[in-house]
Structures are given as C-alpha cells and as structure tokens.
Amino acid sequence: MLEIGENKFRDYLFENHKEDFFSLVVGRREPKEWVGDDFPPVHFLLQRKAERKINEILDQLEVLVLTAKELRLEQSGPHPTRIDLFGCSESSGITIIELKKSEQTERQAFTELLAYANHFCSVFPGVNESAITSLLVAPMKGRTVKDAYVQELLLNGKNILALMPFEKEGRFFLEVFYPEASYYQWFENNIFNDHSMMCVTISFPLLPGWIDSDIGCAGSPPQYTVDALNQISNAVAHKLEGQGIHAIVYATQKWGEMASFFPYPNTLVVAAMNPFSSVRTTTDKGRIVGRSAQGRLAQVQAIYDQLTDEGKNYFWVESMESDFLGRLIRAVRDQVKLCLLNNNGEVDLEIGIPDWYGLKTSMVDAVFTHNLEAYTTGLLREIYLENITYGFERGEQSVMFGYQMLTPFLAVWEICRGFGYEEPIE
C-alpha cells in the first residue's frame, strides 16, 4: 500500500525512473507447466495463454522511456483530459500509464485507459488497440476491475498490463498482477460446453460444374468442390472474427448416394459461443436460475432486481439471446449469399438452428457426410492454437509443421468436441 499521494508518486516516477521504469517491476513468474500425462484442460490453457501474454508485455517494458507526464489529449475546454504518464519504445510502442492508489478509483482509471487507447487509434488511423500498451498501476482489489482486466486481456486481445504499487523500506515497487486460476475456471465452466453453443446451418443445392457430389469421383467430392466449400467456410469465419463472435465453421456434403435424396446436400455449419444462453441464465417466478455458477447467477439477480416491472416482464437476457441469434444468422447468411453470387440468379438457401449436441451426434449430419476444413474464430481459435502449441512442445504431434494442424476437420473436431463436457457446478 502506498502512503504517498498519487500526484507525488507520478512525479517521483517521472523524475527518477524515466529510463528505468522496468527496474521497479517485481513478481514476474513463468506460467505453470501441466504435469499430467493427459491433455491439459481448457482453463489451464487459458491461464497459460494469458500469463504468457502478460510476460510478453513485461519484456517489452525493459526499454520503456517515459516521455511526458500529465499529457493533455484535449486542448480546448476548462478540464482537458490528462494521461498520468506517457512513454514509448521500439518494443512497447505508445505506452499509456494511469496511476490510482485506492480501490474506489481504480475502476475509473481502467475505463480511462481504454478511452485513451481509443483516442490514439483515432489520431493514427489504421492503428488498433493491440498496437498500444496500456498500464494500470492500482491495488487491483475490486472484483469489477479484475473481471474487466481478464476480459480485455483474454477475450478482447488488448495489450494491457496491471501493476500493484507498494512501498517497502523506503523503496517503491510495482508488483505484477496475475489473475487467480479461478477466473479461467469460470470461463471454462460458463462458456466451453454444449449449453453455451448456438448452432446455425445454411444448406444449399448442388451447383453442377461448380459444387458437385462425389458420384463418379471414387467416393470423394471433386477437388474444385472441396476448394469452393472451404473458401465459403473461410469467408464466413473471417466475417464472424470481425464481429467478435467465437465460433467453429465448417462445410459438409452428404455422401453421394444420400445426396440425391436431399434437395440441399451442402451445408455450412456454424457453432458459436452464445453469451446469453437461456439454459445458462433465465427467470423463474422472479428468480434467476440456470446451469451456471451461483456467483454469476447472483450477479445477474442483482441487476434483475433493479429493473422496472416492464423490464422484468421483458427480461433483457432472453431478448439479448434472440438478438444474438438474429445477428449470427444474418452474418452467416449474408456472407454465404455473397460467396454464391452469380449471373444466373440467387441460389436457394435453407436456414436451420439445430441443437449443437444433437447435430454432433447425428449419424446423418455428422457421420454420413464429407466434413471439410474447420475454421475457428476468437477464443475458440486461441484455445485450439494453444492445443497445437502444447502438442508440439510435448513432442506429441504426428505431423511435421504447425500449418498442417490449422484447419483439418478431424484435428479441430477432436479438440473442440471436448467443449461439451461440463464439470459439476459448485
């Protein structure tokens, strides 16, 4: 805990540690290694990913130089916006530092950090926040700011770091904040399971000469068909990535003998993480219930209790689930339509919203089909890549190069199918 005031601490850092800010940092540690013989669980991979990123940002700070204090961002007006400390280096780029010594003000500082990063993105068009390093120097006591930190670091990909200031024997230090393991367990329990996956399918007919079945092709679709369907999947995945949707995207085609019985034998499958799953969160006579951790349900209950009667009758979680489904359908449908534009008119599309578990276990939809390349987006992609990295580090990959593991259906399926497993909720 700091006894010195925020302004004096800011001035001390700027006057005494312009070129060796990093010398005050303590508490850096390496991520834990998985010691079991089995494959590590999702929460372990999430923690490893986050802690590796924290350490990467720390390493970039070794050559940080502080170049301004109380940097004004808006010259006009009686109260210009001021950044506590501003710095840069060839490794950390633009670096913004906000200082707060109390739990009551650290939330405000975190919000200001995000706003400052957005400001520089507007000053330098084309820059995104991943190119800006944001440092929050605060006690990191409040649950809200801890939650927000993990969200920005892990889900939103921000280049953000939290350091906790303290004084010992007349010297100042900045201790690295590593989120507790329970945060990553929460992600696994509440996101990576069948109850949190929303599935949308877009089916369409064969397009002779362009997308044909495997009849007469030795049991496999023609290569031009495979290329076309994979290209459509890839385009949809890029669209979802841009909208911040975490998903698995792949195309299937019914086996030749079966394809003739289906008017729409080609299907694009999208399984997306649904943050508003009604199975996870819903209302029952004024109570928030669902297959979720009690702490999370209590947080939603606290919000629900403050709604108007009209708001309770039209509970916003249910309405947001409908909105999410609508946005997901529109994004997938519009991208498929774009891919199938041609001079002969629109291609008929059939939209489905099957149960994800049911589709995974369906013989017709998951077995008697040619399952093509699988593309992952967002956090699902990050977890899959962590799995690939882990396998190579342990010497357990049977292929020579990582690129061979990026999209093959069986490899993605083998890892992602485990997301349906759910530990008992405590």
N, C-alpha and C positions, 0 to 999 in steps of 0.2 A: 504494500500500500504506500502511496506517495503522500508525504506531508507537505511537500512543496506545491504551490498553485500551478494550474495548467499553463498560464502565460509565462511564469518563470521557468517552468520545465521546458516549454517550447524554446524560449530564449537560450536556455542552457544548452540544449541540443544543437541549436544553430550556431552558437558562438564557440562551442567546444568540440563538436563532432561533425563538422561539415563534411569531412573527407573520410571519417572512420565511424560512421553511424553503425555499421555492422559489428563493431567491436563491443557494443553494448548488448548484443543478442546472446542469450543463453538458452539452454534447454533443447537444442536441436538433437533429435534422435532418429535412428533409422527405423523404417517400418518393420513390424514383426514378420517373421517368416512362418509359413504354415509347416507344422511339424508332423502332421498326419500323413498316412500313405494314401488316403482317399483324396478326391479332388476338393479344394477349399470351397466353403460355402460363399454365397453371394455377398453377405455382409463383410466377410474377410477381404474379398477382392475390392469392394467399395472402399473400405478403410485403407487398404494398401494404395489404391489409386489416389485418394485424397491426400494421404501423408506424403506420397512421392511428389505430388504437385506442390505441397507446402514446402518441402525441402528444395525443390527446384527453384521456387521463388526466393527462398532464403539464399541460395547460392548466387542468385543474380544480384543480391544486395551487397555483395562483398566489395564492389567498386562503386556503390552509390555515392554521389556527391550532392549535398544539399545546396541548392542554388537560390532559394528565396524563402522568406517567412512571411506569413500573412499576405499571401499573394492574392490580389484583388482580381476577380473574374468579371465584375460588372462595374464600370467606372461611373455610371450615372446613378442617381438615386441617393437618398440620405444614408442608406445602410448597404454598402456594397458587400457582395459575398467574398469571404476571405478563406483561403486554404491555409491551415496552420503551418505546414512545411511542404516545400516543393523541391523535387530533385530529379536527377536523370543520370543515366549512364548508358553505355553501349549495350549492356545486357538487360537492364531493367526498363529501359525506355523512360517515358514520362512516369514519374512516381509521385503520388499524392499521399500525404500523411495527415491524418486527423488525430488529435490528442484529446482524451477525456479521462478524468480520474475517478469518476463516480458511475455507479450502475444506472443512476437516474438519467444521465446524459449520454451514455454510450449508444443507446438506440438512435438518438438524434444524429450522432456522429456517423453512424453506419449509413443512415439514409443520406446524409450529406455527401459521403464518399461516392455513393452510386450516382448522385446527381452531378458531382464534379467530373466523374469519368464520362458521363453522357455529354457534358459541356465540351470536353476536349474532342469528342467524336464529331461534334458539330463544327468546331473550329478547324479541324483537319478532316474534311470529307473523305470517306472511304476507310477511315480508321474505325475499328470496333474495339470494344472494351477489353478484349483479350490482349491488346497491344499496350494497355495502360496498367501499371502496377498500383494497387490501392492498399495502403497500410492503415489499419485501425489500431491505435495504441490506446487500450482501455482495459478495465479489470476483467471483462468477459464473465460477468456474474449473472446477468439476466438471461432467462431461457429464450426470450424473444430474439435477442441479438445472436445467440448461439444457433438457434434454428435458422435464422436468416443467413448466417455465415456459411453453414453447411450447404444450404440451398444454392447460394451464389457460387460457392467453390465447386460443388459436385455436379449440380444439375445445370446451372447456367454458364459454367465454364469461365467464370471471371478470374482474373489474375489478382486475387485478393488474399491478404495475409493479416492475421491478428496477433498482436504482441501485447503482453501484460506487463505494465511498468511496476517496478518495486525498487525500494531503497534498502541497502544493507551496508552497515558500517560506513556510512557516509558516501557510498557509491551508488550510482543508478544502473539498473539493468532492465532489459526488455526480454521477457520470457516468452518463448514460442507457445502459442495456444494450439493444442491438438484436440479436436473433438473426441469425446468419450466413445467407446466402442458401441454403446447403446444407441447412438444416433444411426449407425449403419445397420444395426439390427432392426431398427424401426423401419428403415427403407425396405429392407427385405421382407419383413412381415406384412407391410401395408401396400407394397407395390408389386413385388415379384411373385404373383400367384394368379391362378385362373380367375378368381373373383375380381381382380383388378384389370383384366384384359377385355377389351371390347373388340369384336371382330366384324369386319366389313368385307364383303366379297363383291367383285364385279365380274360377271360372266358374259361371254360374247361368242358368236358362232365362228366356225372355221372360215377363213378368207382364202379361197383357192388361189394357189400360186404364191401366197404370202405367208399365211399361217395354216398349215395343213396338218393332218393327223399322221400317225405312224404307219398307217396301212401302206404296205408295199415298201417299207423302209427298214426291214429287219427288226421291227419292234421298237424303234426309236424315232421320234419326230425328226424331220429333215433339219439340217443344221441352220438353215435360214429361219425356220420356225422357232428353234431354240433361241437364236440371236434376237429375233423380234420380241418374243415374250420376256426375255431377260432385259432387253432395253426398256420395255414398258415398266417392268418392276423397278428398275434403276431410276427411271424418271419419277415415278411415284415416291420412291424413297427420298429423293432429293427434295421433292415438294414438302413432304412431311418433316424432313430435317429443318427446312427453312421456317416451318411453323412451330417448331419446338415440340413436336409430337414424337414420343418414344415408341418405336414400332418394329415389327418384323414384317417384311414384304417379300412375297414370292409368287410365282405363277405356276399353275398346274394345268395339265391337259389330260383328259380321260384317255385311257388306253384305246387303241384303235377300234377294237370290237365293241367297246362300250360307247365310244364317241358318237357312233351312228344313232344311238338311242337318245342322245341328249341334243336339243337344239343349240345349247350353249356349252360346248365341251371345254372351252378355255376359261379359266378362272384366275383372276388376280386376288390373292388373299392378303389382307392386312390385319394383323393383330396388334392393337395399340394399347398402351397403358392408359387406363381410364381413371383419372384422379377423382372422379365424382361417382364411383361405383355405388349403386344403391344397395348392393349386397354388403358393402363396407359401411355405409352410412345411410340411415333412413330414420323416419319418425314412426313412433307407435304410441298414440294417445299422449302426445306431448313429450315423450322421452326419445332421446337419440339412442338408437340401437344399431347393431350390425356386427359383422365379423371384423373387428378392429380392436386395437389395444384400448384398454379402459381410459388411459390418459388422453388419448386422442378423442375418444367419444365425449369425455368430459369437456374438452376444449370446444368442441362443436356445440355441445349442450349450452355452454355459457354464452355463445353467440346467439343460438336459437332463442334462449330465454329473453333476449333483449329486442326481439323482432316485434313488430306490430301484430295484431291478431290477423290482419290480412296477409302479412308476411309469413306467419306460421301456417296459415291455410295453404299458402302457395310457397312451400318451403324451398329455399333457394338451392339446396343441394340437388334435389330432384330436377329442378328446372335447369341447373347447370349441366347435369348429366345429359339431358335432352339436347342442350345447346352443343355440348362437346360431340355427341353423336352426329348432329347435323353438320357441324364443321368438318368432321372426319369424312363423312360421306361426300360432301361437296368437294373437298380437296382431292380425294381419290378419284371420284367420277370425272371431275374436270380435267385431271391430268391424263386419265385414260382416254377421254374424248379427244384431247389434243394429240395424243400419240396415234390415234386411229383416224385422224383427219385424212380424207382422200377425195378424189374428184368424182366419185360415184355416189356420194351421199353419206349420211351418218350410218354408223354401224350400230345395230341394236345392242343395248346393254341391259343386263338383268342384275339388279342390286339386291344383295342379301345381307342380313345381320345375324348370322348363326352364332350359337353358343361356342365359345372358343374350345372348351373342353370336349364338347360333342364333336366339333369338326376334327380335332386332333385324333380322336379315337374312332372316327368313321371309316369303315373299310372303303366305301365308295369315294369319299372325298380326300382321304389321306393315304390310301394304300393302292387302290386300282387306278393310280394316276402317275403321270410323269411329273415329278416335283423338280422344278428347275432352280436356278440360283436364288439364294435367300439373302436379302439385304436388310441390315439392321440400322436403326437410327437412334440418335440421342443416347440416353443412358443404357439402353439395351445394346447398342453398338459398343459403348465403352466397356461394359461388362464382358461382352464377347471378346473384345480385343485383349482384355486382361486375362481371360482364359487362354487365349492363344499364347500370350507372352509367358504365362506361367508354365504352359506345356513345354515351350522351348527351353525355358530356364531349367526345367527338371529333366530335359532330355527325353520327354515322353511323346514328342511329335514324330509321326512316321513319314512326314513329308520333308523336303529339303528346305523350302523357303516359306516365309510367312504369307506371301501373297497367295499361295495355294490354299490357304485356310480362310480367306476373307469372305467368300460367298458360297462355297459348296453346300448344298442343301443339307446333306446328312450331318456335316460338321456343325452347322448352325443349329440344326434341329436337336442334335444330341445334347448340346449345352442348354439351349433355350427351353427344351421340353421340361427340364427340371424346375422351371419357374413356377410350375403348377403346384409343386409341393409346398405345403404350409405347416410350419411348426404350430403347436398349440399356443393360443393366445394367452398371455399372462395377465 
